[in-house]
């Protein structure tokens, strides 16, 4: 007995099975907890993995890492309200260094840092994306041109992210600060400020290892002085407690940014992002 359709059918099944196997092999697997998603020693060309908001930052690299300096003129902070032109000049000295890569879900960020300037305010933006209304598309690269001068309100009002601010205290905040109608939200601060003596304001020339773990409900920050393991800050905060009902859902996908305010200099080394 002959089966004239059997051979073509078997051939078709073989081709379909091969195609499915090929597609499966090419599809990237979802990252597992502990997987390294991003690494940069910060000793090569920063443009390979980062892009910059602002035009006045000075970025230099050598075997010791990336030195990121936001410059500024004398007494700019005190003079910033003298006129609209002075405010724009003040804002123009800020800068934000962004990862080209986006991340998703629960992530951990670690890096080493050495403060190099007397002036000192820098921020870490976690899982940053646009709010999705007005000109602020979720992919922030679609409105890079709006941030040539990195005014703070563009980030406060136009981005959905979790922020860690380092200055004379550590502040944890949520963005955006307003809803789609422009009404101010009431839950921007996460927990209380971290102050002295628990936090020593990162003295210039001392080096530290910073670890930030962003989970669905918590944010953990750990700072250890390199060479002095007794000097450690380690705190965990609930980041979804008491959310304003008008707030957009906290972002679960986005980029990591390092923002330097005017007159802030820090050297960075060994940046790593991992899946939690």
Helices and strands as residue ranges (DSSP letters): H 6-26, E 36-40, G 46-48, E 50-53, E 58-62, E 65-70, H 76-79, H 84-92, E 95-99, E 103-104, E 107-115, E 122-130, G 140-147, H 152-158, E 159-166, E 170-175, E 207-214, E 218-225, E 228-238, E 253-260, E 264-275
